[in-house]
């Protein structure tokens, strides 16, 4: 499943962010390394929301942090508005982070418990200006009001006096206060109740329009990703396996992993027999020693000898739909094709029986 290639990348002058062959590895002792992200590529156009999905441990959050150069990638390029962030020194990168912000997964622990909310949200302004305290507060009060937090009472309160949803709104305000171009949302609603999730998602959508934001939305909840994303990229064990416009990917998944992932998502329908729901069999392989060839082959119902010997590369199966798989569920798109034909999961396009 997981593969390489850059055929899905759009022209550089059409996108705000372009990540190419991104690799992030962490030392694990005895000469070994954890291969958290292994050569993925994607891009995001101005004003677009890219949903990044996959199982826990697939490298989603590491990818988001690597865009911010926290940590700096092992190799690859991260080009923001024509400038490669990987090549910048620490001082220059610190300045560029005013254009890049992150909303963290745990809204409460991401806020300093000893500081008042007015100071927490104003902290970026203390560094980058304006320096006048009254002007700072006017900016902070305006942003807090936009995210649905009453600035007057909140100014002198501390994070423990707010609920999880309110803390997430405050975290969003802190991310917005420097007027960034791109915000990386690292599972921003996973720790919240369902009703609060809907409020935060609606808030992000409104703020995106109001501030002209571009978003990377990292999540494992496929329903959440579909509702907020323009395009969706699917990751598995540090590799990119499929990327497409959101509705197209959910209606016509081209990769066996994507289809199984969608099939395992809970459906609010009591008439569905849980025994009929397709699940992904087997354990996630170790990133210390990932499988050869296609990394999904050890769990894939369509895997064969080619999957073990050859790593798949991204290829087109639709107008804006790309997949890295030797046996995609949609026929590869010929140069003169206009329609991609779905193929039922369980059939092997090479004519043989599927093996695991």
KOLVOMI-251091 format. One record per residue: residue in one letter; x, y, z of N, C-alpha, C, O, CB in turn. Coordinates in steps of 0.1 Angstrom, whole numbers, plus 2048, in hexadecimal, padded with zeros to 3 digits. Atoms other than C-alpha are relative to their C-alpha. Glycine has a CB too. Layout:
BEGIN
AXYZXYZXYZXYZXYZ/...
REM end
This chain:
BEGIN
X8087F480080080080080880C8008088147F77F780080C/X7F97F37FF81781A80C80B8017F68127F77F480680180E/X7F77FE80B82C8287F180680D7FF8048168087FA7FC7F3/X7F97F38038418447E37FA8067F47F08027EE80F7FE800/X8047FA80C83F85B7C67FA80E8027F681180D7F67F87F8/X8057F27FF83587F7BE7F78047F57F580F7F280C809800/X8097FE80B81D87B7A17F48088047ED80E7FC7FC7F47F9/X80C7FA7FB8018897B780280F8047F98158077FB7F880C/X7FD7F27FC8138AA7BE7FC80A7F57FE8077E980F802803/X8047F680A8058C97AD80B80A7FE81580A8057F3808805/X7F57F780281A8E579E80380980C7F980D8137FC8097F4/X7FC7F87F482D8F97B87FA80D8027F781280D80F801801/X8067F37FF81E91A7AF7F18008037EB80A8058028077F3/X80E8027FD7FB90C7B67FD7FD80F7F27FD8137F97F67F8/X8028057F38019017DA80780A80A8118118078057F2802/X7F97F87F680A9127FB80B7F78078167FD80A7F680480B/X7F68097FA81C8F480A8027F37F87F97ED7F37FB7FB80E/X7FD80C80882E8D87F880B7F88088167FD80A8058037F2/X7F78097F983E8BB80B8047F57F77FC7EE7F17F97FA80D/X7FA80A8098558A47F78097F78078137FB80D8068087F4/X7F780B7FB86588380180480280F80F80181280C7FF7F7/X7FE7FE7F286188B8268047F38087FD7EA8077F4807807/X7FB80C7F887587383D80380580E80A80F81080C7FA7F9/X7FD7FD7F28758748638037F38077FB7EA8077F4808807/X7FC80C7F988885A87680580480E80B80F81080B7F87F8/X7FB7FE7F389085889B8097F58058067E98037F480180A/X7F780A7FC8AE8468AA7FA7F780B7F37FC81480D806805/X8068097F68A48278BE80B7F78068087ED80D7F67F77F9/X7F68077FA8C681B8C98057F47F87FE7EF7F07FC7FB80E/X7FA80C8078DE7FF8BD7FF8027F17FE7F87E97F87F3804/X8007FD80E8DF81089B7F37FF7F97F28007EC8097F67FA/X80D8018068BA80D8957F980D8007FD8168087F77F5807/X8087F48008A182888D7F17FD7FE7EE7F37F780580A7F5/X80F80180287B82C88F7FD8087F37FF8147F37F880580C/X8047F980D86F83486B7F28058017E97FF7FD8027F67F4/X80D7FA7FE85384B8757F98047F47ED8027F280180B80A/X8057FB80D84E85B85380B7FC7F58167FF7F77FD810800/X7F680680A85E84B8347FD8057F27F87FD7EA7FF7F1801/X8007FB80E85E8618157F28037FB7EF7FF7EF8067F57F7/X80D7FD80583B86F81280080E7FA8098167FD7F680080C/X8017F380883188C7FB7F18047FF7E97FC7FD8067FF7F2/X80E7FB8018128A27FB80180F7FF80C8158017F77FC80C/X8007F18018088C67F57F28058047E87FD8058038057F1/X80C7FA7FC7ED8DE8007FF80E7F98088167FA7FF802810/X8037F38077DE8FB7EC7FB80A80A7F68078147F67FE7F5/X8057F57F77D691D7FC7F17FE8037EA7FC7FA80380D7FB/X80E8017FD7B591B80F7FB7F28017EF7F08037F88087F7/X80480E8017B48F580D8027FA80E80A7FE8168087F87F6/X7FE8087F47B08DC82A8037F27FB7FC7EB7F47F3800809/X7FC80D8037C38BC8277FE7F780C8047FA81780F7FF7FB/X80180A7F57B889F83D80A7F57FF80C7EF7F57F17FA800/X7F680A7FF7D38888487FC7F580A7FA7F781680E806805/X80680B7F87C68668548087F38008117F27F87F27FD7FB/X7F980D7FF7D284485F7FF7FB80E7FB80281780F8017FB/X8008057F37D682D87C80A80780981280E8058037F1800/X7F77FB7F67E783789C80E7FA7FD80F7EE7FB7FC7FD80F/X7F280580380D8358968048007F280F7FC7EE8027F2805/X7FC80080E80C83B87180980C7FC80E80C7F17F38017F8/X7F87F580381F85C8737F980D7FD8008167F98097FD7F5/X8077F480380487687080580C8088088168027F17FE803/X7FC7F47F780E88C88E80F8037FD81280F7FE7FE7FC80F/X7F27FD8038338888868018087F380A8117F28087F37FE/X8007F880C82C8958637FC80E8028038177FD7F67FA7F6/X8047F27FD81A8B387180B80880780D8138047F4800808/X7F57F97F88368BB88980D8027F781480C7F88047F880C/X7F57FE8098508B686D7FE80C7F78088127F38027F37F8/X8037F480883F8D185880580C80880A8168027F18017FD/X7FB7F57F78478E887680E7FF80381480880A7F780080C/X7F28037FD86A8DA8778027FD80F80C80181580980C7FC/X7FF8047F28638CC89A7FB7F18017F07EF8047F7809809/X7F27FE8038758B58958038037F27FB8027E98087F3805/X7FC7FE80D8898BE8778007F37F88057E97FE80E8077FF/X80080D8078848A385C80E7FA7FD8188027FC7F98027F2/X7F480680489F88A8558048037F28108057EF7FF7F0802/X7FE7FC80E89C8928307F38047FA7E88038008077F57F8/X80C7FC8078848A08177FF80F8008088168067F47FA806/X8027F28008778C38117F28048047E87FD8028028067F2/X80D7FB7FC85B8D882080080F7FB8068178017FE7FF810/X8007F38078548F68097F38078037E88037FF8027FF7F1/X80B7F77FD83D91181780180D7F880A8157FA80080380F/X8007F480783492C7FF80D8037F881280E7F87FC80C808/X7F47FE8088539267EA80D7FF80781780080180080C7F8/X7F48007F886B9238078027F28077F87EE80E80080B80A/X7FD80D7F987B90281380380280E80E80781280B7F87F8/X7FE7FF7F187790183980C7F88058127FB80F7F37FD807/X7F580A7FB8908E483C80D8077FF8168048078007F47F8/X7F37F98028AC8FB83080380B80980E8118098028047F1/X7FF7F57F88A69168498087FD80D8077F28127F2806803/X7FA8027F28BB91B8697F580380A7EA80780780C80A801/X80A8007F58AA91B88B7FA80E8017EE80F8048067FB80D/X8057F37FE8A794188D7F68047F57EB8097F880B80A800/X8097FD80B89794486A7F37F88017E87FD7FE8077FE7F3/X80B8087FE8809278717F780580B7EA80480A8047F1802/X8087FB7F58749368917F880C7FB7EC80D7FF80A80580C/X8077F580686A95587E7F57FB7F77EA8007F780980A7F8/X80A8058098579408647F57FA8077EA7F88018077F67F6/X80B8077F884392E87F7F480A8037EA8058078057FA80C/X80B7F77FE82E94E8827F67FD7F57EA8007F680480E800/X80980480B81F9428607FB7F28017F27EE7FA8078027F3/X80480E7FE81C91E86D7FC7FF80F80480281780B7F67FC/X8048027F280891588C7FA7F28027F77EC7F87F680B805/X80480E7FE7FD8F589C7F580080C7F780781680B7F7804/X80A8037F67DE8EB8B08027F28058017E87FE7F18027FB/X7FB80D7FB7E88CF8C77F47F78047E97FC80680980280C/X80B80A7FE7D48AF8CF7FA80280E7ED80180F8067F27FF/X8067FE7F27D08B58F57FF80F8038098158058097F880A/X8017F27FF7C18D78F980480580E80881180F7F28047FD/X7FD7FB7F27C68D991F80F80080381480A8087F97F780A/X7F28007FD7EA8CE9228098087F781480B7FA8057F17FF/X7F97F78097F48E490580080E8058078177FF7FA7FF7F2/X8017F27FA7EC90391A80780080D8067F78157F1804802/X7F87FF7F480390E9367F680280C7EF80C80C80A80C7FF/X80A7FF7F57EF90895680280B80A7F980F8117FF7F3808/X7FD7F57F78009249697FD80E7FB7FD81780280E7FF804/X8027F28067F89409517F28027FD7EA7F97FB8088007F3/X80E7FC8037D895394C7FE8007F18088017E97FD80E805/X80380280E7C794F92B80480C7F780980A7EC7F17FD7FE/X7FC7F48077CD97392080F7FF7FC8138037F17FD80C807/X7F28018027F296D9248047F47F680D7F67EE8087FE80D/X7FE80C8087F194A9137FE8047F18078017E97F77F5804/X8037FC80E7E19588F380980B7FB80C80B7EF7F18037FF/X7F87F58047F69778F380F7FD7FF8178057FA7FE80C80A/X7F18037FF8189658F78078027F28118077F28027F2805/X7FA7FE80D81F9648D180280F7FD80C8127F67F87F97F5/X7FF7F28028199898D080B8078088128108047F3807802/X7F57FB7F883298F8EC80E7FE7F98178067FA8007F980D/X7F380380784D9808D58008087F380A80D7F08017F17FD/X7FF7FB80D84398D8B37F980D7FE7FA8137F47F97F67F7/X8067F380182F9AC8BB7F27FF7FC7ED7F57F78088097F7/X7FB7F37FB81E9C38BD80380080F7FE7F78177F580B7FE/X7FC8017F282E9CB8DF7F78088097F780581580E806800/X8097F97F78149E38EC7F57F78057EE7F07FE7F980C7F8/X80980A7F97FF9D09067F28037FC7EA7F97FB80280280F/X80E7FD8037DE9E28FE7FD7FB7F17F37F57EF7FD80F801/X80280580D7E39DA8D97FF7F07FF7F87EA7F880B8057F6/X80080E7FF7EB9B68E17F37FB8057ED7F180080B7FB80A/X80D8057FB7CC9B28F67F48027F77EC7FA7F67FD80880D/X80B7FE80A7B69C18DB8007F47F67F67EF7F280280D7F9/X7FF80C80A7C39A58C37FB7F48077F47EC80180F7FF7FB/X80480C7F87BF98A8DE7F18008027EB7F58008087FF80D/X80E8007FD79C9958E77F87FE7F37EE7F77F47FC80E806/X80780280D7919968C28017F17FC7F77EB7F88078087F5/X7FF80E80479F9738BC7F87F78097F17ED80580F7FC800/X8088087F67909648DC7F18017FD7EA7F77FE80380580F/X80E7FE80476E9738D27FD7F87F47F27F27F37FD80F7FE/X80380880D7719638AF7FF7F18037F77EA7FC80B8037F6/X80080E7FE7779418BE7F57FC80B7F47F080F80E7FB805/X80B8037F77599448D680480080F7FD7F98177FB7F37FD/X7FC7FF7F276B94C8F77FE80F8048048187FD80E7FB803/X8027F37FB76096B90A80D8068058128018107F580180B/X7F27FC7FC78197F90D80180680D80B8058148058097F6/X7FF7F97F377899392C8027F780B80C7F88127F3808802/X7FF8097F577297794580C7F67FE8137F28087F47F8802/X7F580A80278C96093480E8068028177FE8057FF7FB7F1/X7F37FA7FF7A99799368087FC80C8147F980B7FF80F7FF/X7F98037F47B197295A7FE7F28068017F08127FC80B80A/X80280D7FC7A794E95C80C7F77FB8147FB7F37F37FA7FB/X7F68098047BE9309597FA7F37FA7EE7F17FB8097FB80D/X80680A8087BA9119437F77F68087ED7F180380B7F87FA/X80880A7F97AC8FA95F7F28058037EA7FD8078077FD80D/X80D7FB7FE78E9119627F77FF7F47EC8037F480180E804/X80780180C78390893F7FE7F17FD8067E88018078077F4/X80280E8057748E892F80A7FD7F58118067F07F27FE7FB/X7F780480B7878D49157FD8077F380680C7EC7FF7F17FD/X8047F980C7738E48F980480F8008098147F67F17FF7FD/X7FC7F27FF77A90790680F8017FF81480B7F97FB80680D/X7F180080179F8FF9098047FF7F280E8057ED8067F5809/X7FC80180E7A08F48E57FD80D7F88058107EF7F87F47FA/X8027F38077909158DA80B80A80480F8117FB7F2805805/X7F57F77FC7AB9278EE80C7FC7F88148057F48027FF80F/X7F58048087C59128DD8008057F180A8087EC8017F0800/X8027FB80E7B791B8BB80280F8008088147F67F17FD7FB/X7FE7F28007B79408C580F80380181480C7FA7F980680C/X7F27FE7FF7DC93D8CF8077FE7F28108047EE8067F780A/X7FB80380E7E392E8AC7FD80B7F680580D7ED7FB7F27FB/X8047F680A7D194A89A80680D8038068167FA7F1801801/X7FC7F37FC7E09678AD80B8067F780C8127F780480080E/X7F57FB8087FF96A8967FB8017F18048047E980C7F7801/X8067FF80D7E89698778087F77F680E7FC7EC80180F7FA/X7F880A8087F89498687F97FD7F27EE8007F08027F3807/X80680580D7F493C8447FB7F28027F17EE7FB80B8017F6/X80280E7FF7F491784E7FF7FC80F8077FF81780B7F87F9/X8018057F37E790686D7FF7F07FF7F87EB7F77F3805807/X80080F8007EE8E18757F87FC80C7FB7FF81880F7FA801/X8098047F67D28D28898027F18047FE7E87FC7F18027FC/X7FC80E7FC7DF8B389C7F57FA8087F57FB81480D800807/X80B8067F97BF8A08A57FA80980A7F98068158047F3807/X8057F67F77AF8BF8B37F37FD8077EF8048117FF80D7F9/X80D8037FA78E8AF8BC7FF7F28067F57EE80B7F58027F6/X80080E7FB79888B8C67FD7FF80F7F87F581380C7FA7FC/X8028017F27978938EB7F38078057F180881180C807807/X80C7F97FD7758A58EA7F47F77FE7F47EE7F67FF80D7F8/X80D80680275189A8ED7FB8027F27FF80C7EB7F680580A/X8047FF80E73F8948CC7F980E7FE7FB8147F37F67F57FD/X8077F48027298B38D180A80C7FF8088157F77F580380B/X7F67F58007478C98D88097FF7F480D8097EE8097FF80D/X7F880280D75A8B98BA7F98087F580080F7ED8007F17FD/X8077F980B73F8C78A380180F8018038167F77F17FC801/X7FE7F17FE7428EA8B280E8047FC80F80E7F57FE80380F/X7F27FC8047688EA8AE8027FF7F18098087EB80A7F7807/X7FE80280F7668DD88A7F980C7F97FE8117EF7FA7F37FC/X8077F480674C8F888180880D8028098157F97F2801806/X7F87F47FD76291289280C8007F680F80B7F180580080E/X7F480080978190787E7FC8037F180380A7EA8067F2800/X8047FD80E76D90885D7FD80F7FF8008147F47F37F77FD/X8037F280176092B86580D80880080E8127F87F780480C/X7F37F97FF78393786F8087FF7F380F8087EF8087FC80C/X7F980280C7929288507FB80A7F58048107EE7FE7F27FB/X8057F780A77B93D83A80380F8048078177FB7F17FF7FF/X7FE7F27FC77F95D84F80E8047FF8118107FC7FB80180E/X7F17FC8007A595C8528077FB7F48137FE7F38067FA80C/X7F980580C7AD94B83080A7F68048157F67FE80680B7F9/X7F780A7FB7BD92E8428027F47F77F97F07EF7FC7FB80E/X7FD80D8067CD90F8338027F680C80A7F981580C8007F6/X7FF8097F57CA8F084A8057F27FC8027ED7F17F27FF806/X7FD80F8007DA8CE84F7F97FA80C7FC7FD8178107FD800/X8098067F57C08BA8638047F28028017E97F97F18027FC/X7FC80E7FD7CF89B8737F67FA8097F27FF81380E801807/X80A8077F87B68828818007F17FC8057ED7F17F28067FE/X80280E8037AE85D8837F17FE7FE7ED7F37FA8057F780B/X80E8018017888648837FC8037F17FD80F7EE7F880980A/X8037FD80E77E86085E7F48097FD7F48107F47FF7F37F9/X80C7F880275C87086280380F8027FF8177FB7F57FC80A/X7FC7F37FD76C88F8718088067F48068117F080880180D/X7F77FC80B7868918557F88037F37FA80D7ED80A7F57FD/X8087FE80C76C88E83A7F880D8007F78147F67F67F57FE/X8087F47FF7578AB84780880D7FF8028177FB7F980080E/X7F97F38007738C484980B8017F580F80C7F280880180D/X7F580080A78C8BA82D7FC8027F27F17FD7EE8087F3801/X8027FF80E78E8C48098077F37F98017EE7F080680D7FA/X7F980C8057A88A88028047F780C8057FD81780D8047F7/X7FD8097F57B188981780C7F87FB80C7F37F07F47F7804/X7F48098037D38778188007F580B7FE7F881780D808801/X80080C7F77D585482880E7FB8028157F97F87F77F57FA/X7F28057FD7F584983A7FF7F28077F57EF80D80780A809/X7FF80D7F980082784580F7FD8038177FD7FA7FA7F47F8/X7F28037FB82082085980B8097F98148047F38037F17FC/X7F67F780583283F84D8008037F280880A7EC80D7FB804/X8007FF80E82883D8297F28067FC7E88048038027F37F9/X80D7FB80580D84E8147FB7F67F68027F17EE80280E7F8/X80680A8097F58368037F68057F77F47FF7EC7FA7F5808/X80B7FB8097D984B7F47FD80F8037FE81380F7F37F8802/X8037F27FE7D086F7EF7F58047F57F78007EA80C80A7FF/X80B7FD80A7B087D7DF7F880B8067F880F8127F87F47FD/X80B7F77FC7948977E17F87F880A7F57EC8087F88057F4/X8068077F478188E8017F47F77FC7F47EB7FF7FB80A80A/X80C80880475F8837F28047F47F77FE7E97F97F68097F9/X7FC80B80977086E7D78077F58088047E980580A8067F5/X7F980A7F878685C7F07F67F88087F87EB80980B806809/X80A8077F77698538077F67F87F77F27ED7FC7F880A808/X8098078087538487EA8067F57F88017EA7F67F98097F6/X7F980980876D8367D680F7FE8058188027FE8008047F1/X7F28037FB78B82B7EB8087F77F68027ED7F18007FA80E/X7F880880A7A781E7D480A7F780780F7EE80080780A7F7/X7F68087F97BD80E7EE7F97F680A7F07FA81180A808808/X8068097F67B47EE80280080580E7F68038168077F37FF/X7FF7FB7F27C07FF8227F580B8027EF80B80D80E806803/X80A7F67FE7AA81D81C7F27FB8017EA7FF80980080A7F4/X80E80680078B8088157FE7F980E7F37FA8137FE7F67F5/X8028077F37917F38347FF80A80C7F880881580C7F7803/X8017F57F57978138497F28068007ED80880B80B80A7FD/X80E7FB80077682183D7F67F68057EC7FA80B7FD8047F1/X80980A7FB7658008438007FE80F7F67F98148037F37F9/X7FF8027F17717FE8677FB80C8087FA80C81480E7FD803/X8057F47F976482186F7F27FE8057E97F97FE80080C7F7/X80E8037FA74581F8877F68087F87F78137F480080480E/X80B7FA8067248268777F480180A7F17F78107FB7F87F3/X80B7FF7F770783488C7F37FA7FB7E98017F97FE80F804/X80C8078056EE81A8817FF7F38078067EA8058017FD7F0/X80280C7F76E180089A7FC7F47F87FD7E97FE7F680380A/X80480C8086D57E987E80B7F97FA80A7EE7F57F68057F5/X7F48068066F87E28728067F58098077F781580B80A7FD/X7FA80B7F97067C087D80F8038018168037F77FD7F37F9/X7F27FD7FE7287C788D8097F57FB8157F77F880380280E/X7F880C8057347A48818028017F180B7FB7EC7F97F3803/X7FE7FE80F7307B085D80A80B7FD80D80D7F17F28027FA/X7F77F48037477CE86180E7FA7FD8137F280580080980C/X7F38048037687C985080A80780980981380B8038037F1/X7F57FA7F87877CF86680D7FC7FA80E7F37F27FE7FB80F/X7F28038057AC7D085F8067F68098087F881580880D800/X7FA80B7F87BC7B086A80E80280381580A7FC7FE7F37F9/X7F27FF7FD7DD7AD87B80580C8077FE8168088087FE7F3/X7FA7F57F97F47C488E8088097F780D8047ED8097FA80C/X7F87F68088057E388180F7FC8028147FB80D7FE80E806/X7F28038008297DA87880880A8078048168098067FD7F2/X7F77F67F98467EA88B80780A7F780C8057EC80A7F8808/X7F97F680885480A87D80F7FF8018168057F97FC80E804/X7F28037FF8767FD8888047F87F58107F97F08037FA80D/X7FC80980B8757E386D7F37FD7F87ED7F37F88047F2806/X80C8028088587E98558027F67F580D7F37F17FD80E7F9/X80080A80A84F7CF83B8068057F38068117F07F27FB7FD/X7FB7FC80D8607CF8197F58037F67EA7FF7F880A7F57FA/X80B7FD80A84E7DC7FA7F58088067F881380B7FB7F37FB/X80B7F97FB82C7E78037FE7FD80F7FE7F28137F37FC7F9/X8018027F18297ED8297F37FA8057F37F581080380D807/X80D8057FC8057E382A7FE7F17FC7F47EB8007F58087FA/X80280D80680A7C18197FE7F580B7F77EB80880C7FC7F8/X80280A7F580B7AE83B7F27FF8057EE7F680C80A80280B/X80E8007FB7E77B78417F68027F47EA8037F67FE80C809/X8087FD80C7DA7BB81D7FA7F37FA8017EA7F88088077F6/X80680C8067C17A280E8047FE7F18017F47EC7F1801801/X7FC80180E7CF7A97EB80F7FE7FE8137FE7F27FC80C7F9/X7F28008017F47A57F38057F47F87FF7E97F980680080D/X7FA80B80780A78F7DC80F80280181480B8087FB7FF7F2/X7F280080082F78A7D580580E7FC80F8138018067F57F7/X7FC7F38058327AB7C280080B80C80881380C7F88057F5/X8027F67F58267BE7E180C7FF80A8108098107F37FD808/X7F58027F78437AF7F580D8057FA8168098018017F2805/X7F37FD80785E7B67DB80180E7FB80C8137FA8017F77F5/X8007F38078547D87CD7F780A8087EC80880A7FB7FF7F2/X8087F67FA8497F87DE7F88077F67FD80C7EB80A80B807/X8097F980982B8087CD80280F80080781480A7F17FD803/X7FF7F180182C82C7C17F28067FC7E97FF7F880A8047F5/X80D7FA8028108457BE7FD8017F18058047E880180F805/X8057FF80E7FC84379E7F18058007EA80380A8017F37F8/X80D7FA8017DC8547927F57F57FD7F77EC7F580080B7F5/X80B8098037BB8427947F38097FE7E88047FC7FD7F680B/X80B7F78027A586179080580E7FD8118107FD7F680080C/X7FC7F38037A588678880980680A81380C8077F38097FF/X7F77FC7F57B488F7AA8007F580A7FE7F88167FA80E806/X80080C7F77B786C7B980C7F87FC80E7F37F17F27F87FE/X7F48088017D885A7BE8017F680A7FD7F881680C80A800/X7FE80B7F77E18397CE80D7FA7FE8127F97F27F47F67FE/X7F38078008018267D67FD7F18037FD7ED80F80B806809/X80480E7FE7F68027D18027F87F38007FD7E87F27FF805/X7FE80880C7FF7E57B97F37FA7FB7F17F77F08097F4803/X80D8068037DB7D97BA7F480A8057ED80680D7FE7F2807/X80A7F77FC7C57F87BD7F27FC7FD7EF7F47F480280E7FA/X80E80480279F7F57C17FA8087F47EE8057F17F880380D/X8047F880C79C80E7A480B7FE7F68168007F97FD80F803/X7F680280A7AD80878380880D7FE8038187FE7F97FD7F3/X7F77F48037CB81F77C7FA8087F47F58027EB80E7FC7FE/X8067F780A7C183D7678098017F48138077F57FD80D806/X7F97FE80C7CD83B74380080E7FC7F88168017FB7F77F4/X7FF7F28047D785B7327F38057FA7F08117FB80C8027F7/X80C7FB8077B785C71E7F47FC8077E97FD8018007FA7F2/X80C8047F97A084F7397F880C8057FE8168088047F680B/X8087F67F97838637477FA7FB80C7F58038157F68057F6/X8078057F477584C7618087F480580D7EC7FD7F27FB7FC/X7F980B7F978683577A7F67F58057EC7F980B80980580C/X80A80B7FD77481377F8037FA80D80E7F480E8007F67F4/X7FE8077F47708067A28027F17FE7FC7EB7F57F580380A/X7FE80F80077C7E27A97FD7FB80E80180181780F7FC7FC/X8048057F376D7CD7C580C7FB8088157F58027F67F57FE/X7F58057F77847C67E37FF7F18017F47EC8027FF80780E/X80080E7FF78E7A27E38047FA7F38087EE7F27F37FB804/X7FB80580D79579F7BE80E8047FE81280E8027F78067F4/X7F27FE8027B979D7B28018047F17FE7FB7E98097F5804/X8007FC80E7BF7B179280A7F97F880A7F97EB80380F7FF/X7F68088077DC79A7897FA7F37FC8017EB7F680C7FF808/X80680D8047C477D7868017F580A7FA7EB8098057FC7F3/X7FE80A7F67CF76A7A47F780280C7F180C80D80F7FF805/X8077FF7F47BF7647C680780980A81480880A7FD7F3806/X7F97F87F77C677E7E08067F880C8007EF8107F780B806/X7F98067F57DF7747FB80380A80B80481680880C7F87FC/X7FC7F77F57E878381D80E7FD80381480480C7F77FD80C/
REM end
